[in-house]
Amino acid sequence: MNHLFDLARRGGAAELAGNVTAGTPVDLATEKGDTLLILAAYHNHTRTVTTLLGLGADPDRINAQGRTALAAAVFRQNQEAVEALLEAGADPRRGQPSAVETAEFFALPEMTALLSGGNALSEGDAADGGVPGRLSPPT
């Protein structure tokens, strides 16, 4: 199993797709709840993110630290991955910190605009006022 998580970290989209097609659960997760999708998003592998989404990965899974693949993609400022996750139905307010809170905390106006551009956020939405914790990397 560690090999599969390493593939997600390294961006092994084709090999992961082959494994999923052969029966590996697309939402396979580490003991800390980091799915293949979360790992791919955090390690900035857009092709792997889109491949896993195409295979049915859940864009809203939350790891043990309360984080989602969308929050990881926002933290990495990966516009293509954020767009793919939003198109797949990822909720920008899910998780703690959420993708929206991550963008606000790290002062990422481009990510905030991207999250609000696709009707993901309604006008007048604001952060709940809490300061999110530091985004620690998935392992």
Buried (B, 14 or more C-beta within 10 A) or exposed (E): EEEBBEBBBBBBBEBBBEBBEEEBEBBBBBEEBBBBBBBBBBBBBBBBBBBBBBBEBBBBBBBEBBBBBBBBBBBBBBBEBBBBBBEBEBBBBBBBBBBBBBBBBBEBEEBBEBBBEEEBBEEEEEBEEEEBEEBEEBE
